[in-house]
Every structure is written in C-alpha cells, then in structure tokens.
Amino acid sequence: MPAYCCVPQCKKRVGGHKFPTNQLLLKRWRVAIKREAFSAKTLWHPNLSYDVVCFDHFLPSDYVSISCGPSGKIKKRILKKDAVPSVFPFGKKSVQRKSRQDLESPALDFVEVVVDTDKSAPLEKTSLTKNETTYFTQQIQCTLLKHTVNFNYESLKDDANAIQYYTGFDDSSHFDMFFNLLGPSAFHLNHQCDCLTPQNQLFLTILKLRQNKDHKDLSFLFQVSESTVSKIFVTWINFLWFQLKEINIWPSSEVVKQTMPANFYKHFPTTRVILDATEIPIEKPEAVIAQSQTFSTYKNKNTVKTLIGITPKGTVSYVSDCYGGSASDRQIVEDCELYLEASQRFNAKESIMADRGIMVQDLFANFDVFVNTPTMLKGKSQLEPHDVIKDRRIASKRIHVERLIGLAKTYKILKTTISHQLLPLTSRIVFVCFMLTNFRRNIVNDAQ
C-alpha cells in the first residue's frame, strides 16, 4: 500500500521517492521539505525504510528518461541521483492582505531577471516562473549548507583571521612551520585516524587548547565520533609533550645577555630568569585528601599550581610540573629541577627575579645566586626612598612574566575548569600551552 507523502500540507498517497542514504543529500532533502520534529524545533528525521516524498514535489528536469524493454521503445523516468525536491505548497493556506499597490496593479506571474552576458552585447531578459524561482532559492540554500559542513584546516588555511582565532598562529604558513618542526613522527603515531590527516589532527588539538570546545562540539565540526576526538587529543598532547621536551629552552648566560633588552641590562645585568607561579582551576576531586591538597586559599577553589620562568627577553625558559593548589611557592621551588639542578643551571653571582611571595633567598645562597625580590618592610612604617625606586624598577621588569602567563592563558583550557578526565594530563597540557607561546610574537621589545 502506498505511503503518505511526508511533506507538510501534502496528504497524497500515490507513492513517491524514498529519502537518499547519502548523508549530505539527505540533509538537503530535509532542509528542502521544511518539516520540524514533533518534540523539538529541529529538522525532522525521516525513516529511510518507508517515508517518501511524492512525485508532485519534483521538477520534470529532476528526471532522466531511459529506454527499456526488448525493443527499447518503452520509456521509463528515473530520478537523478543529485535531485532535490523543490515544488511545495508552502504558504497557500495563509491569505495575506493585499496592499493598495497590489490592488491597483495586476499580480505578477513571473519574475524578470536581467543577465549581463557581455559588456558589448545588448541586455537579455529571462522570465522565471514562481516555481522555478522557488527551485533556485532552494538550490542556493542547499549550496550554502553544503559549504558550511566542511570544517577542517584545508577549508580555513586561506583565512588568516580564522587561523589566528582557532590556533593563535599568525596564518597557515606559521601553522605549517610548527607542524613541520614536529618531524616525520607525526605520520606514525600509535593511534591512526583515517578520517583526519595529521595536520587536521594537530589543528583539532590546538583548537581544543585554544577555545576549550568539548568533545561533542569537535565531533560535529570534524564529522568524527566523540571517542575519536578523545583519542586524537590524548595522543597528540603526549606527542607534543615528548617532542617539545626535546628542545632545550634553558639558554646559556651568553645568550641571555646578548638578547637582554638595553634598559633591563642597565639596571639588572645579572638576571638569569624571572619566576612566578600561576594556578589553573580543576574540578573538585572526590577524595577528601585530594580536596585538601588541591584547595587554594588564594583562589578559594580547587586548583593546580605551576612555576613559570622566563628570560629577560620574554621567552619561556622553565615550566615545572603541576602541584596541588595548597602547595606554597617555596615548596614547589624546593621540589623542582630549578633548585635541584641549580649548580648546573646557574653561574656564581647571577640573580633570579621573583615576586615577594617567593621567599627562597636562603635556598640559592648556597650556590652564590641572589634572589631579587621587592623589599620587605620588616617592622618599618615605610620604605627608604632608594628602596622604593628599586622596587618600582623590579616591578616594571617582573611584569613581563605576568604578561606572558596572560598570553599562555589565551589558550582557554588554562582558564576554565579542567575535568577529572583530563587531570592526569594537566602537567603536559600546561607545558604544551606555554611552549606554544615561544612560537608566537615576542611580548618584550628591545627597548624594555
């Protein structure tokens, strides 16, 4: 028995064409018939087994005639593979009041379109009926829909603003340079995804870091499953961590002095590194001990804390592992490589610039390294004039590490709460985000 036509306002039961199985063509049919789902204001999902669109909703040009039979005299019409229904009775039931201009002039049965074929040739007029106008409108809508579903690196590489927004790199050549630095290992990872190229996998990973989109959102954009997005992200974070760890970001004393800004060298010539700590919010752990270890009284929430070091020129030279938010800055310094390997990292008479909260002068005194921090009052009502001038100079230079931390936190994953699932990767995520800032424009000019 023929099924009813599924197009709104059409109740014919003369059979018709079933919906195509191709997902893109199926979406174009769903957009064309304008049928909404009963439970929500979304596009209706047809049942591919029995839902049909009757023959009245297709143009004669949507069919192709073929010869069949022993003599080939029998003609049979077959719907084209890329045909989309375009003839609909929408709007016939609602009668709009005619304006005075419509009452005075006869109704238009056609639309005149002027086509300029050649500058030297005369203008030609082409008449389109209302049905043909509707058909072309639907075709334009479907064409726009077809172009919007393609979200990948290749479709955006010519748009520098899009690349900068989604990745932080200046343009596609900047992104390609970073991808090529990773070497041929990017094509031989343990998790292989046939749906996305290695460049698109890196693009997905950095987009996740930059915009902190959830896995479901990324699965819609890249047309893959949520599990595939999760595997790609975990694989590439580990891969980036291993590859970027190979780079020696701790420069020698000669390099630091050669690249040190002139004004910085004038007042603090022995500075080797500028230190500061930053915190990243995380979800509240279930274990009571973990809650206590990660609760930060400064942020009044559960966080992880990491120690960041930059050169006077403004490049990241040290990133520690992540510690619980309850850990003090001194505890982190005592446990990190910066102190444990101080004899290999620092020369005698060099200095570290840090905030007032990082009180580790006694730790580095054994290595003849001075920690340059703002002056403490120590019972005084006010500071001496020369101490005030010194503290202002320190603050004007130490602000660069805070600016760089702010630049790293343009990767929104460091500003929003990190979930339980990503907590084991937190140290590596933080390291990758701060290392990516070294591939971006420098925040300190030579005059500073």
N, C-alpha and C positions, 0 to 999 in steps of 0.2 A: 504494500500500500504506500503511495507517495507520501512523503513527509511535508509538513507545513513549511513554508518559507520563513526563515528566521529574521528577515529584515523588518524593522519596526514599521507599522501601518500597512504591512502586506500580509495577507492571510491566505494566499493562494496555495493550493495543494495539488500542483501539477508536476511535482518533481523539480529537479534542478541540479546544480553542481555542488558537490561536497567541497568543504574547505581544503586548501592545499596543505600538504605536510611540511613544505619548506617554511621554516620559522619566519623568515623575513617577509615572504609573500603572504603568509598567514596574518602577520601583523598589519600589512597593508589592507587586507580584506576587512579585518576587524575595525580599523580606523575608518574605512570607507562606509560601512553599514551603520556606524554611529549607534550601536546598541550598548547600553550600560548594564552592568551587573546588577542583580536584584538587591544584594546585600550591601554593596558599596558603590560609590560613584566612580567606578573604574570601567575599563573596557571589558565587555562580556567575553568569556572564554567559550568557544563552541566545542561541541563534542564532534570530533573528527569522524566518528563512525556513522552518524545519522543526520546531523544538522546540515541543511542545504540552503543555497541561495537560488531562487527560481530564475528562469531564463529571461524574464522581463527586465532584469537589472543589468543586463549586458548589452553593449552596442553591437551592431552587425559586424563592425570591424574587429571585435574581440574573437571572432570565429574564423576558422580556416576550413575550406571545403576540400575533401579528399574523395577520390573515386574508389569504389569498391564493387564487389560482385564479379561474376565470371567475365562479363563483357566490359566492365568498368563504366557502365552507364549510370549506375546508382551513385548519387552524390550524398555524402554524409558530412554534417557540420561537427567540427571538434573545437573545443575551447582552447585558445592559445595558452601556452604554459605560463606566460607572464601577464595574463589578462587579470584585470581588477574590476569588480562591479562598480558601475558609475551612474546608473539610472535609478533614481529614487524619488518617492512621492513626498519627501520631507517638506513640511510647511503647508501642505494643501488644506489641512483642517483649520488652521488658524487664519481667519479672514481679517486682514488689516484694513483700517480705514484709509480710503484714498485721499490724497492731498488735492488742493484746488488745482495745482498744476497738472496732476494726472487726469482730473475731470475735464479740463479744457483741451488736453492733447490726447490723441489716441494711444492706446497701450502699445509698447514696443514688443514685437515678436522676435526681434533679432538684435544682435549687438554688432556694431560696425567696428572693425579693428583696422587701423591704418598701419601698413607694413612698408617701411622704407627699405627697399631691396638694393637700391643703388643711388648714389648722390646725383648722377646724371640722368637716371631713368625717372619717368613720372611715377607718382604715388599710386599704389594699388589698394583697393578696398576689398576686404574679405568679410563675408557675412557668416556669423556663427549663430546657430540656434541656441535656445536656452539649455537644452540637454547637452549640447556639445560644450557650452561654457561650463556647466557643472562638471563635465568629464575632465576638462583641462584643469579646473580648480582642484579636483580630487587628485589628479596626477601630480600637481605641484606639491600638495600636502604630503603625498606618499614619497615623493622625491626628497623633501626636507627630512622626513622621518628616516629615510634610508641613510642619509648622510650623518644624522645625529647619533646613530647607534655605533658608529666606528670610532671608538675611543682607544687610541694607542699612541705610541711615541711617533710613529710614521705620520700620522694624521696631524700632529701638533708641532713637528720639528721646524716648520717654516714660520711659526708664530713665536717670536722671541718672548713676548709678554706671557704667553701660556707656559713656556718652558721655565721662565723665571718664577712664575706663580707656583707651579707644581713641584719644582725641584730646588729652586734657589740659585741655579746656574744662570749665567747671562743669556745664553742661547744654545742651540743644538750643537754647535761646534765645541762649546765649553763642556757640554754633557758628554759628547763623543770623546773628547780628550780624557776625561775622567774614566770613562768606560775602557778605553784602550790602555790606560795605565794599569788596569787590573790584570792584564795579560791574557794568554790563551786559556788559562784555567777556568775562566768564566763560561767556556763552552763545554766543560767536562765536570760539572758538579754532580754530586750523588743523586740529587733529585732532578730529573729531567722532565721538563714540561713541553710537550709537542705543541700546545696551544699558543704559547708565547715565546718569542725569541729571547735570547739572553739580554738584549738591550731593553726589551719591554719588561722583563723581569726586574732589572735594575730600576727602570722607571717606576714600576709598581712599588718597589721597596722604598725608594726615596720619596715618592708621593705619600706613602703611609707615614713616613717620618715627618714630612713637611706639613701635611694637612691633617694627619691623625684620623683618617677615614676608617670606619670599621670594616671588617672583612666582608660583610654583606654588601656594603656600598661598592667596594672594589670589585666584588664578583659580578655585580651588574655592569660596571663600567667596562671591565675587560672580558666579559662574556665567558667566565670560568666559574667553577664551583667555589664555595667558601673554604672547603678543605684544601683546594689547590692554592688559594691565596695564602692561607696559613702556612703551608709547606714552603711556598716560594719565599715568604717573608723571613721565616726562621732560617732557611738555607742561606739566603743572601746576607742576612745580618751576621751570621757566623763567618761566611766567606769574606765579607768586607772587614770584619774584625781581624781575621788572620792575615789578610793581605795588607791592611793599613798598619798592623803591628810591626810589619817588616820594615817600615820606614822609621829611621832614626830621627825623631823630632826634637831631640835634645841637642842643640847646637853647641859648638865649641866656644870658648871665650873669645877667640879671634873673630868668629862670625858675629857674635853678639855685639862686639864693639864696632865692627865695620858697618853693621846695619842699624846701630842705635841712633835715634834722632838727635840732632845737634843740641837742642835745649835740654833733652834728657841727659846727654853726656856731660853737659856743662855742670849740672847740679848733682847727678848720681852716677858717676862714671863706672863704679864697681858693681852695679846691679847686674845680676845674672838671670833672675827670674822674679816675676810678680805673682804672688799667691793670693788666692781667695777660694772660699768654699761656697757651694750652691746646693740647694735642695730641690728634689723632684717629688711631687706628691704621688702616693700609691694608694691602692685600696686597703682598707683596714683588714689586717690578717685575722684569721680565725683563732689562731693560738694566742693565748694570753701573754706568753713570754715574748712572742714576736710583736704583739701590740706594744708592749713596753719598750722593746728595743728600737722600734721604728717611730715612736711618737716624739714629735718635735715640739718642745715648749715654745720655741720661737715662732713656728708656723701654726701651732695649735692643731696639728693634724699629723697623720702618719706619712712619713717621708723617708727617702733615702738621701744621703749626703755624699758628695764627691768633692775632691780637692782639685782645683784647676790652676795650672801655672802657665804664664805666657812670657814671651820675651819683651824687652822694651819696645821692639818694633811692632808688636801686636799679633804675633803668631802663637798658636798653641804649642807649648813645649812639654807639657806634662798633664796627664789625666789619670787620677787614681781610680781604684775600684770603688764601688758604691758601698757605703756603710749605713747602718741604721740611723734614723734621724736623731736619736738620743745621744749619739756619739759626739764628743766635743771635737773642736778643730785640733787640739793638741793630741788627742787620742789617735786621730786619723794620721797626723804627721808622724807620730811615733811608729805607726804600723806600715807606712807606705815606703816605697823604694827611694823616695826623695831623701829620706833621712837614713834608711838602712844602707844606701849606697852613696852617702854624702861624700865620702873620700874619693870616689871615682867621678862624681858629678861636679864638684866644686874645687876651685883652687883657693889657696890661702889668700886672705884679705878681700875676698869677694863678698857680696852682700845680697840679701833677699829682701824684697819689699813686700810688706803684708799689711793687713788690716790690724787694728788694735786688738781684735779678739784672738788673733793667732799669736799667743804668747809662748814662743819656742826659742827665745834667745839663748837659754841655758843649754838646749839640746845641740845647737850648731856651734856653740862657743868652743867645744872640744875640737872642731875642725877649723878653727880660726875664720869662721864665716859669721858676718854680722847680719842680724835681722833688723831691718829698718822699718819701724812702726811709728805711728803718731805718739807723741809724748803723753805720758800719764800724769795726772795731777799729783798723786801720792800725798794727799793731805793739804796741798796748796789751794788757796782760794782762786787763783788764776795763774795762767802760764806766763813765762817770761816773753818779752817781745820777740827775741830771736827764735824761741821755740814755736811761737805762733806762725812766724814766717816759714819755718822749716816744715811744720805740719801742713800748711797750705800747699807748699810745693809737693810734698808727698801725696796729698790728696789729689792734686792735679795730674799726677802721673799714675797713681794707683787706679784712677777711674777707668783706665783703658781695659783692665781685666773685667770690670763690671760691664763695660760696653761689649766686650767680646762674649761674655756669658749671655747678654741680651741678644747678640747676633745668633748664638747657638740655639737659643730658645725660640727663634723664628721657626725652628722645627717643632711644631706644636705638640709633638708627642712628649716633649720635656716639660710642657706647661700644664697639660691635662693629666688627670689621674691615671696611672699605669695599672692595668688589670692584673689579677692573680696569674693569668696565663702567661703574661709577658714578664713577670717579676724575675724569673731565673735569667732572663736575657738583659736585665736592666743595665748592668755594667757595660755590656757590649754595645747596647743601644746608645748610651751616653757617650762612649768613646767614639763611635762612628759619627754621631752628630757633631761633636767638637772637632773631629778630624776633617769633616766636610767644610768647616769654616776656613781651614787652611787653603782650600781650593777656591775660595771666593775673594773678593776685593779686600785689600788691607784697610783696616779702620784707622790706622795711625799714619799720618803723613810725616815727611822728613823734618818738618819744622817743629813738630811737637816733641 
